[in-house]
């Protein structure tokens, strides 16, 4: 799964630390999500989308390989 988390984060002027603090996770979690090493749970993805005032699918993009 691809994501646009870093793009949204920068557009809102959040550092990785600030975003992590806002959603109650570690900075390492934010780094892992942004690098595609970790896919957030549905509740976490929804919280992230709410912070950025957008839909989950505008941040997290399923790829064809995710369906297999």
N, C-alpha and C positions, 0 to 999 in steps of 0.2 A: 504494500500500500504506500502510495506517495502521500506527501503532505505539504501544505503551504504554511506551516506553523511559523517558521522564522520570518516569512514575508509579512504575515499578519502581526506578529509581535513587533517587528520593526516599524510597521505603519502606525501602530499605536504608541510607539516610543517606549516600549517595555524592554528592559534587559531580561536576560534569562532568569536572573535572581528575582526580579520583581514579579515576573509571570509565575514563577514557582511559588513565591510567597502568596500571591493572590489565589492560587488554586490549591494550595496546601500540599505540594509535592516538593521533592528536592530539585535543585538545579540540574543534577545529573539526569533526572527523569526527563526534564525539558530537552536537554542535550540529546538523549537517546531517542526521543520522539522525533526531534528535528532531523537527526541523521538516519531515521528509518530503521533503527535497531530495535525499537519497541513500539508496539501499537497500543494506544491507550484503551482502557475499558470503555464501554459505551457511556456510562455515566461521566467519566472523565472527559471524553470527547465532547459530550453535550455541554459540560461546564465550560470548556475551552471555547466552544462556539458561542455560548452566551456572553462570555467576556468580550469577544470580538464582534458581537452583535450581528452574527451571521449564522448560516446553517452549517451543520456538521460536514455535509458534502462539499462545502466551499473551502474547507480546510483539509479534509481527509479524502483522498481519491482512490477508489478501488481500481486496481489494474486487472487485466484479464487473468494473469497468473493467480490472483487472489481467489478466483472462482474454482480453482482446481484443487 
